[in-house]
Amino acid sequence: MVDFELTVRKFEQTCVFELSWGRGQHLSATLDYSNPLSEAYQNWQHVYLSYYQSSLRGWIEASGNLTQPPVDWHGKLVQAEAKLLSDFHHWLRSAELFEIRTTIGNHRLLSSENAAPSTANLFLTCTEMELERLPWETWEIGAEFPTTGLIRIARVPLNIRHATISPVQPPRKRKARVLTILGDETGLNFQGDKAAIQALAKVAEVEFVGGKPGESRGELKAKICNAIADEQGWDILLFAGHSNETVATGGEFAIAPQISLSFKEIRPQLLAAKERGLQFALFNSCNGLSLARSLIDLGLSQVAIMREPICDDVAQVFLLQFLQSLAECKDVHDCLLAASALLKQSKNLTYPSAYLIPSLFCHPGAKPFQIHKKPQLWQRFQPLIPAPKEAIALSILTLLSLSLPVQDRLLEQRVKVQAMYRQFTGQLPPPAPPPVLLVQIDEQSIQKAGMSDPVPMNRTYLASLVDALVEKEARIIGIDYLLDRPQKMRDRALAKSLQTAVQNPTHPVTFVLATVQDDDGSWLRTRPEIASPNWSLQGHIHLWQWNMRLLPPKGSRDRAAPTLVDRQYPFSYLLALAQKLQQDYPKDAALKPDLNSSTDFLEQLIDNLKREQKKNHRTLFSPAAQMQPITIFSYSLGQMWLHPIIDFSIPPQQVYDTLPAWHLLENKLNSQQLDRISQKILIIVPKYSDAGIDFDGQDNFPLPAALRYWFKQDEVLSQRKSITGGEVHAYMVDRYLQKRLVVPLPDLWFLGIGIILGKSLFVLTKKNKIILNNKLIFISTIGVLSIVYGIVSLQLYMSNAIILPWLFPTLVIGIYLLSFVTRNKK
């Protein structure tokens, strides 16, 4: 690598270029400074500020309040940039600079590593601000020399009084430490900066410091100064916010509204930080030339700044790419080049000229800073790493096993196979009346009721269904409709029906009503004038693919669950709970709703069970219904380990009956529908196209593969393409009542087991002559064992409600068998 130092001095309208390199070699050239270039820069700067004026990270003085006609500033900026670069490059291609350009461009010939293009660093010093503001980083020196390697241009201040830390200082054993100062956020958005800085979290310790509401000027300044001078030391200093040129104080940056810190104020702390290891600073703010000069003069190794005002969005894009490259252990010069290249190549249409703004200032005696990662654990066990082809295949399988969409798809097909296995082996549940009756408000019911728009559903119509069900001696009624918005007189009709049903002297009704969480995190609950939670149960109706909704974690309903939804009881669970209590304790008056109650009805049920029956409501159903700690932990990894699924392998006719709402109102019920209605769970559900609360506003979901298998066996249902939310709730209610929740074991776990078994088989076959002489028998035996394992896993599903993964471990064994076959062919 060759380093060049180029100093450009300006005397009136003349510039003197002085190039030095190697062992005292030196070149000098004199060039007239072009007035058109100066005008081109000023015009570009004016248009640039006009285009970005609303979102800059600096203080830009107002230019007046006169209303101007619309101007295409984007087009003007593109033209001004082209003009500036054209004039600048034309000036640099002057004949007077030919020898200097040739020397730099042919740096590969000066290097001992002349077998291939090498990297040259050009350290540029400009003595005048007018020259320093020019985009020297765009100087295409190598364009004239095809064999040239990379030429990196860094800037050096004219004055450097302090030495940097030793360039041969060994890397620290600890992680790199990063101090991030978040300044005045007025007009800015630091969310992008914070997210970008997280790119360093894996390779560095990141700490933030900034202002808080109510903090005085003195307290804030003292806090930031103390943080900079921390005795543990820092490797990197980052600043995000507003900054400005102040030559007298060495630059300043805003740390809060109307509060700024100048370089002069924090100079002692920066000196202490440098002595404790601070090497690099990045000011992701405007007009950073003064700050860069001051920090390099102080002895910092490198400082990255923006020479001009910078748009807030551009600053975030730049920072993200810069820190991603830094986290990849690239040096800061390559990081800046990568970030500038992104702005030029991918973002130039959106943010024109933005790539011209970043610059890196360097101390000539410093090695470019980069983060050094500690050796990874896997490197210590490198001899145990699989062969390249095996590693690729296993990596692909691992990624697939971690993909939730892939897991969902495989589980869906697995449940379908289970349904086929049930029917083939005759292991269907014994015939019994289904526990749930779905009262479906379908299209025909809507038409017969004369409703022009069922959204929202007419509360008077719901009241008539409740009255009809109560007349048929229903005991438990769920309403799968949100009752959160007022319908005035219709609300009164529904409230009257609910209260009358609750007060029924012969068969009081327990109601379970629907709630959901909206996009803002608020809960949409039943209006208090319709029903009170003191005499009704209210559970959420959120669905999560084909997974069971579980109880909140034991003893921590409000804190331990991963989401707010998981902290509430599911609609289906409350229906099953009401049914269970009615069957087990039919004469317990304390378990009946009371309109005069002043406490939450669910809490009444739980407390009464614990006090009078000496039972915990959680033990009434399967232990798998409770959210397990390992499941909660897996959510943080984007997984759903040991989360039970809905068992669609049970035929739907054994889970629920359906009854069109108009049949109920017109009393067209057959004997089978009337049979034991007092012992069924009745759920009023929608069955029309525009019902629902999901993202797409639908209550109709693609038909699971297992249900498609069951429906195809019924001539009437064979054309169905979807399943309603009410039917899904019915399945969950049935699984709770049957105390049988199917738990899939994670694919990733069994993938690991498969790798261990596969590697063991591979090692076993290396020197075993019996296996080598009977390869076909060995492979056939493994194949038969895989089939046997598949049958065992199907039967384990039946007997213990556990799903053993089959595909991934079998594929792993197949990969090692393939390695065995190909190895022995050589």
TIMARNU-842779 format. One record per residue (C-alpha): x negated, y negated, z negated. Coordinates in steps of 0.05 Angstrom, whole numbers, padded with zeros to 5 digits, always signed. Example, Ala and Ser with C-alpha at 12.3 -4.5 7.8 and 13.67 -1.06 7.14 Angstrom:
2
-00246+00090-00156;-00273+00021-00143;
This chain:
826
+00000+00000+00000;-00026-00069+00019;-00007-00133-00018;-00008-00201+00015;-00002-00269-00017;+00026-00324+00025;+00030-00396+00001;+00069-00448+00041;+00054-00520+00024;+00091-00580+00054;+00058-00647+00065;+00109-00696+00094;+00129-00662+00160;+00072-00611+00161;+00069-00542+00129;+00005-00505+00113;+00008-00429+00111;-00047-00395+00070;-00050-00319+00072;-00097-00278+00028;-00105-00203+00019;-00154-00148+00004;-00223-00167-00020;-00222-00241-00011;-00196-00242+00061;-00161-00307+00078;-00124-00339+00136;-00095-00409+00144;-00049-00442+00194;-00015-00510+00201;+00055-00517+00229;+00101-00577+00239;+00164-00573+00196;+00225-00576+00240;+00277-00629+00225;+00331-00588+00262;+00315-00531+00213;+00327-00577+00154;+00393-00600+00185;+00413-00529+00200;+00402-00509+00127;+00441-00569+00101;+00499-00555+00148;+00499-00481+00129;+00498-00498+00055;+00557-00545+00063;+00598-00495+00101;+00578-00439+00053;+00601-00478-00008;+00666-00498+00027;+00682-00425+00044;+00668-00398-00026;+00685-00459-00067;+00743-00428-00107;+00705-00370-00139;+00633-00390-00151;+00591-00372-00212;+00565-00442-00221;+00584-00515-00230;+00602-00548-00163;+00621-00621-00165;+00688-00640-00135;+00684-00675-00068;+00749-00714-00073;+00824-00702-00072;+00840-00722-00001;+00884-00670+00034;+00846-00641+00092;+00876-00604+00152;+00865-00528+00153;+00795-00508+00172;+00769-00440+00195;+00712-00440+00145;+00698-00366+00159;+00685-00380+00232;+00644-00442+00216;+00602-00403+00166;+00587-00349+00216;+00565-00402+00266;+00524-00440+00214;+00489-00377+00191;+00472-00358+00263;+00445-00428+00275;+00403-00429+00211;+00373-00360+00224;+00359-00376+00297;+00322-00441+00280;+00286-00409+00221;+00262-00349+00260;+00243-00392+00320;+00201-00435+00273;+00167-00373+00242;+00153-00345+00312;+00111-00406+00329;+00044-00392+00362;+00008-00424+00304;+00030-00366+00258;+00013-00311+00308;-00051-00289+00272;-00017-00289+00204;+00042-00248+00231;-00006-00200+00266;-00045-00188+00202;+00017-00174+00161;+00050-00134+00215;-00010-00089+00225;-00018-00076+00151;-00016-00001+00164;-00084-00006+00196;-00110-00040+00134;-00086+00016+00089;-00126+00079+00074;-00061+00117+00083;-00060+00105+00158;-00029+00172+00177;+00040+00143+00171;+00073+00075+00164;+00063+00048+00093;+00095-00007+00051;+00068-00077+00046;+00088-00128-00007;+00087-00200+00014;+00085-00247-00046;+00111-00314-00023;+00099-00381-00058;+00133-00445-00034;+00110-00510-00064;+00173-00550-00046;+00245-00536-00065;+00266-00550+00007;+00223-00492+00030;+00241-00447-00029;+00315-00449-00012;+00304-00420+00058;+00322-00346+00068;+00251-00320+00074;+00276-00249+00059;+00304-00247+00131;+00235-00259+00162;+00230-00202+00213;+00155-00197+00215;+00156-00124+00236;+00200-00136+00297;+00137-00152+00338;+00100-00090+00314;+00136-00023+00327;+00088+00017+00284;+00098-00026+00223;+00123+00005+00159;+00166-00030+00107;+00149-00101+00090;+00180-00125+00024;+00182-00200+00011;+00181-00223-00061;+00174-00293-00087;+00122-00321-00135;+00127-00388-00172;+00073-00439-00160;+00055-00440-00234;+00044-00378-00277;+00013-00391-00345;+00025-00324-00380;+00001-00255-00363;+00051-00199-00355;+00048-00136-00397;-00004-00085-00376;+00012-00055-00307;-00015+00012-00331;+00027+00014-00394;+00054+00086-00401;+00129+00096-00397;+00165+00095-00464;+00190+00160-00492;+00257+00130-00510;+00311+00111-00462;+00306+00043-00428;+00343-00010-00467;+00387-00061-00432;+00414-00125-00463;+00474-00154-00425;+00495-00226-00440;+00566-00240-00418;+00572-00315-00411;+00629-00363-00399;+00684-00324-00362;+00722-00386-00340;+00747-00373-00270;+00711-00306-00267;+00728-00233-00279;+00676-00192-00316;+00712-00125-00308;+00672-00109-00246;+00607-00128-00280;+00623-00084-00340;+00641-00026-00296;+00577-00034-00255;+00534-00036-00318;+00563+00031-00338;+00521+00060-00281;+00462+00053-00327;+00495+00088-00386;+00466+00156-00368;+00394+00132-00363;+00392+00073-00411;+00420+00046-00476;+00465-00013-00458;+00487-00066-00508;+00531-00127-00496;+00530-00194-00529;+00576-00253-00516;+00623-00304-00547;+00685-00289-00588;+00746-00333-00600;+00734-00382-00657;+00658-00375-00656;+00622-00441-00665;+00569-00467-00618;+00513-00455-00669;+00537-00385-00688;+00541-00363-00615;+00472-00390-00597;+00441-00358-00658;+00473-00291-00643;+00446-00290-00571;+00377-00313-00592;+00374-00259-00646;+00396-00207-00597;+00342-00226-00547;+00289-00222-00601;+00312-00155-00628;+00254-00118-00660;+00270-00054-00621;+00255-00091-00557;+00288-00091-00489;+00267-00068-00421;+00320-00104-00381;+00358-00170-00392;+00422-00180-00353;+00465-00242-00351;+00534-00251-00319;+00569-00318-00316;+00556-00390-00295;+00487-00420-00289;+00455-00480-00257;+00389-00514-00237;+00358-00559-00290;+00285-00570-00274;+00271-00607-00339;+00295-00549-00384;+00276-00491-00339;+00348-00474-00320;+00410-00464-00361;+00468-00415-00366;+00537-00421-00396;+00551-00374-00455;+00621-00400-00470;+00666-00457-00446;+00628-00523-00455;+00569-00485-00487;+00504-00473-00449;+00435-00446-00466;+00373-00472-00431;+00310-00433-00420;+00274-00483-00464;+00319-00465-00523;+00307-00390-00519;+00235-00392-00497;+00207-00367-00565;+00256-00309-00566;+00239-00291-00494;+00165-00291-00511;+00179-00243-00569;+00221-00199-00524;+00166-00197-00472;+00115-00176-00524;+00164-00121-00545;+00170-00094-00474;+00218-00138-00435;+00198-00132-00361;+00257-00148-00317;+00314-00198-00318;+00374-00204-00272;+00416-00267-00271;+00480-00250-00234;+00499-00323-00230;+00490-00386-00188;+00429-00429-00174;+00377-00386-00209;+00313-00414-00180;+00293-00453-00242;+00307-00394-00287;+00266-00348-00243;+00206-00395-00242;+00209-00404-00318;+00214-00329-00333;+00157-00309-00287;+00115-00366-00315;+00129-00335-00384;+00100-00269-00360;+00160-00226-00342;+00145-00175-00288;+00205-00188-00243;+00268-00232-00242;+00326-00223-00193;+00368-00285-00182;+00416-00319-00133;+00385-00380-00101;+00453-00411-00084;+00522-00410-00116;+00550-00339-00111;+00622-00316-00103;+00649-00277-00163;+00670-00217-00120;+00602-00217-00084;+00566-00218-00151;+00604-00155-00173;+00590-00118-00108;+00517-00137-00111;+00510-00116-00184;+00544-00049-00174;+00498-00028-00117;+00436-00057-00151;+00449-00019-00216;+00468+00045-00181;+00400+00044-00146;+00366+00027-00211;+00400+00086-00245;+00371+00129-00189;+00301+00108-00214;+00286+00063-00155;+00242+00003-00169;+00276-00065-00174;+00250-00089-00107;+00282-00030-00071;+00345-00040-00112;+00351-00112-00088;+00338-00092-00016;+00392-00038-00021;+00443-00087-00051;+00427-00140+00002;+00432-00088+00057;+00501-00068+00032;+00524-00141+00034;+00496-00148+00104;+00518-00083+00136;+00583-00066+00101;+00610-00130+00070;+00588-00185+00119;+00657-00191+00151;+00688-00202+00082;+00631-00241+00050;+00592-00276+00106;+00522-00302+00089;+00525-00269+00020;+00465-00225+00036;+00422-00287+00045;+00428-00308-00028;+00393-00255-00072;+00318-00262-00084;+00267-00225-00126;+00213-00264-00162;+00152-00224-00183;+00090-00233-00225;+00033-00215-00176;-00002-00172-00227;+00059-00130-00245;+00080-00062-00220;+00153-00063-00196;+00197-00043-00255;+00237+00022-00252;+00272+00066-00302;+00238+00132-00317;+00283+00191-00334;+00263+00243-00384;+00252+00313-00357;+00319+00349-00354;+00331+00413-00391;+00342+00452-00327;+00271+00435-00305;+00244+00475-00363;+00282+00535-00338;+00266+00525-00265;+00243+00597-00254;+00313+00620-00270;+00346+00577-00217;+00383+00617-00163;+00358+00621-00092;+00377+00561-00049;+00435+00597-00012;+00461+00625-00077;+00456+00557-00111;+00495+00524-00055;+00550+00577-00057;+00554+00575-00133;+00555+00499-00134;+00613+00498-00085;+00651+00548-00128;+00636+00508-00191;+00663+00444-00159;+00725+00480-00135;+00736+00510-00204;+00734+00439-00233;+00783+00410-00183;+00853+00404-00214;+00888+00406-00146;+00852+00471-00129;+00869+00499-00198;+00942+00480-00190;+00945+00511-00121;+00913+00576-00144;+00958+00580-00205;+01019+00569-00163;+01000+00627-00117;+00981+00669-00177;+01050+00660-00208;+01081+00680-00141;+01039+00744-00141;+01062+00755-00213;+01135+00749-00192;+01124+00800-00137;+01088+00846-00187;+01146+00839-00236;+01196+00860-00184;+01152+00916-00155;+01139+00947-00223;+01209+00935-00250;+01184+00893-00308;+01238+00839-00304;+01269+00814-00369;+01330+00855-00390;+01396+00827-00363;+01425+00775-00409;+01467+00711-00402;+01419+00654-00386;+01411+00605-00444;+01420+00542-00403;+01478+00516-00363;+01462+00458-00316;+01521+00412-00303;+01498+00384-00236;+01523+00318-00210;+01515+00334-00137;+01535+00297-00074;+01604+00328-00073;+01616+00307-00145;+01596+00236-00128;+01642+00234-00068;+01701+00262-00107;+01689+00210-00162;+01691+00155-00109;+01622+00128-00128;+01591+00085-00074;+01523+00084-00108;+01502+00133-00161;+01441+00092-00181;+01450+00077-00237;+01498+00133-00255;+01566+00109-00278;+01568+00116-00354;+01643+00126-00353;+01633+00186-00309;+01581+00213-00357;+01631+00202-00414;+01683+00244-00377;+01633+00301-00369;+01617+00297-00444;+01691+00299-00461;+01702+00359-00416;+01644+00397-00446;+01666+00382-00517;+01735+00407-00498;+01702+00473-00477;+01670+00476-00546;+01599+00457-00526;+01551+00451-00585;+01487+00424-00553;+01488+00374-00496;+01428+00344-00462;+01435+00284-00415;+01379+00280-00364;+01394+00207-00348;+01362+00144-00374;+01410+00102-00414;+01364+00042-00424;+01400-00011-00382;+01468-00042-00400;+01532-00027-00364;+01577-00066-00412;+01646-00034-00416;+01621+00032-00389;+01571+00036-00446;+01629+00032-00495;+01664+00090-00461;+01602+00134-00465;+01587+00113-00537;+01658+00130-00557;+01653+00199-00525;+01586+00213-00558;+01610+00191-00627;+01675+00230-00620;+01636+00293-00602;+01588+00283-00661;+01647+00275-00708;+01685+00336-00681;+01707+00373-00744;+01705+00443-00715;+01644+00440-00671;+01601+00377-00680;+01556+00366-00620;+01481+00353-00622;+01459+00307-00566;+01389+00305-00535;+01378+00242-00494;+01323+00224-00444;+01267+00174-00452;+01208+00156-00407;+01147+00112-00411;+01144+00056-00360;+01082+00030-00323;+01068-00020-00379;+01066+00034-00432;+01133+00015-00463;+01186+00067-00478;+01253+00064-00442;+01300+00090-00495;+01375+00098-00501;+01410+00032-00517;+01428+00029-00591;+01500+00011-00575;+01506+00078-00539;+01471+00125-00587;+01425+00118-00647;+01364+00161-00660;+01393+00169-00730;+01445+00217-00703;+01416+00240-00636;+01351+00268-00611;+01311+00231-00558;+01255+00265-00520;+01213+00246-00459;+01229+00277-00392;+01160+00267-00360;+01137+00326-00318;+01064+00343-00305;+01057+00387-00243;+01080+00456-00266;+01051+00451-00336;+01090+00458-00400;+01099+00395-00441;+01072+00408-00511;+01084+00384-00581;+01041+00328-00608;+00979+00350-00646;+00994+00374-00716;+00992+00319-00769;+00973+00265-00720;+01033+00248-00677;+01010+00177-00665;+00934+00183-00657;+00904+00248-00634;+00944+00260-00571;+00908+00239-00507;+00965+00197-00480;+01026+00161-00508;+01071+00212-00473;+01036+00268-00510;+01051+00234-00576;+01126+00242-00566;+01168+00306-00567;+01190+00333-00499;+01263+00333-00479;+01261+00409-00467;+01230+00423-00535;+01284+00384-00572;+01338+00422-00535;+01306+00488-00555;+01297+00464-00627;+01371+00445-00633;+01392+00512-00605;+01345+00550-00651;+01370+00514-00713;+01442+00524-00693;+01431+00599-00684;+01390+00610-00747;+01426+00563-00794;+01497+00553-00767;+01527+00535-00835;+01474+00486-00858;+01510+00419-00858;+01444+00381-00867;+01424+00402-00797;+01485+00369-00765;+01484+00297-00739;+01517+00243-00782;+01539+00177-00754;+01528+00144-00821;+01455+00166-00827;+01403+00113-00836;+01341+00155-00822;+01314+00187-00758;+01352+00251-00742;+01290+00288-00719;+01255+00272-00783;+01317+00296-00821;+01313+00363-00786;+01238+00371-00798;+01243+00351-00871;+01304+00395-00884;+01269+00456-00853;+01208+00444-00896;+01247+00430-00960;+01306+00477-00957;+01283+00533-00911;+01209+00530-00929;+01192+00530-00855;+01152+00487-00808;+01188+00471-00744;+01123+00484-00706;+01125+00557-00726;+01194+00568-00696;+01165+00577-00627;+01101+00602-00595;+01035+00576-00625;+01016+00558-00553;+01069+00504-00555;+01024+00461-00598;+00969+00420-00566;+00903+00453-00585;+00838+00413-00600;+00801+00447-00543;+00857+00427-00495;+00853+00355-00519;+00777+00356-00511;+00784+00383-00440;+00828+00324-00420;+00768+00279-00430;+00731+00322-00380;+00787+00318-00329;+00807+00390-00344;+00867+00426-00376;+00835+00484-00412;+00886+00531-00445;+00945+00487-00426;+01006+00532-00417;+01041+00533-00350;+01115+00540-00333;+01129+00614-00319;+01166+00614-00253;+01154+00688-00246;+01221+00697-00283;+01280+00697-00234;+01320+00632-00240;+01387+00668-00251;+01358+00694-00316;+01340+00624-00339;+01399+00580-00322;+01469+00577-00291;+01492+00518-00250;+01560+00484-00250;+01579+00427-00204;+01605+00369-00244;+01669+00364-00204;+01684+00437-00221;+01681+00419-00294;+01726+00359-00287;+01777+00396-00244;+01773+00456-00291;+01751+00503-00235;+01707+00547-00279;+01703+00622-00272;+01700+00669-00331;+01625+00678-00325;+01614+00603-00331;+01661+00598-00390;+01630+00658-00425;+01596+00639-00489;+01592+00565-00469;+01590+00547-00543;+01524+00586-00548;+01492+00555-00487;+01450+00492-00479;+01488+00445-00433;+01447+00395-00393;+01479+00342-00350;+01430+00333-00292;+01427+00298-00224;+01425+00337-00160;+01425+00285-00105;+01370+00256-00062;+01359+00187-00094;+01356+00209-00167;+01294+00207-00210;+01241+00168-00249;+01176+00194-00217;+01126+00152-00178;+01165+00162-00114;+01232+00152-00149;+01251+00224-00138;+01278+00279-00183;+01267+00331-00129;+01200+00366-00124;+01169+00415-00073;+01191+00485-00088;+01139+00526-00127;+01115+00588-00090;+01145+00636-00140;+01215+00604-00137;+01210+00604-00061;+01199+00679-00066;+01261+00687-00111;+01305+00641-00070;+01290+00677-00005;+01323+00739-00034;+01389+00701-00039;+01425+00685+00026;+01456+00622-00003;+01391+00595-00034;+01342+00618+00020;+01342+00550+00054;+01324+00510-00008;+01261+00468-00001;+01259+00433-00069;+01272+00441-00143;+01304+00389-00188;+01276+00361-00252;+01335+00391-00289;+01317+00461-00266;+01245+00450-00289;+01270+00428-00358;+01313+00491-00360;+01252+00535-00348;+01215+00500-00404;+01274+00507-00452;+01277+00581-00436;+01202+00591-00448;+01208+00556-00516;+01267+00599-00536;+01233+00663-00513;+01171+00643-00553;+01129+00661-00492;+01084+00608-00462;+01035+00632-00409;+00964+00607-00420;+00914+00608-00362;+00842+00618-00382;+00796+00567-00347;+00766+00586-00280;+00701+00553-00300;+00692+00599-00360;+00702+00662-00319;+00659+00634-00264;+00603+00632-00315;+00618+00703-00336;+00618+00724-00263;+00550+00691-00253;+00521+00730-00312;+00550+00795-00288;+00530+00782-00216;+00459+00764-00235;+00455+00826-00279;+00478+00869-00220;+00428+00836-00174;+00371+00850-00223;+00397+00921-00234;+00394+00937-00160;+00323+00912-00149;+00286+00976-00169;+00343+01026-00177;+00330+01079-00124;+00397+01113-00135;+00434+01049-00119;+00388+01032-00061;+00399+01101-00030;+00475+01097-00039;+00490+01025-00022;+00558+01039+00009;+00581+01077-00052;+00555+01022-00098;+00591+00967-00058;+00655+01008-00054;+00653+01019-00129;+00646+00945-00142;+00705+00932-00095;+00748+00983-00131;+00730+00954-00198;+00750+00885-00173;+00818+00912-00152;+00827+00947-00220;+00808+00882-00255;+00861+00846-00214;+00915+00896-00235;+00893+00891-00307;+00899+00816-00304;+00969+00821-00275;+00990+00868-00330;+00958+00824-00384;+01002+00768-00359;+01062+00812-00372;+01042+00837-00441;+01004+00780-00472;+01023+00718-00430;+00950+00706-00411;+00924+00693-00341;+00854+00720-00327;+00822+00685-00267;+00810+00734-00211;+00788+00697-00149;+00727+00658-00173;+00692+00714-00212;+00705+00762-00155;+00675+00713-00105;+00613+00706-00149;+00604+00781-00152;+00613+00781-00076;+00558+00729-00068;+00508+00771-00106;+00530+00834-00068;+00517+00797-00003;+00448+00778-00029;+00437+00851-00046;+00457+00874+00024;+00417+00821+00061;+00356+00831+00016;+00354+00905+00031;+00361+00894+00106;+00295+00858+00108;
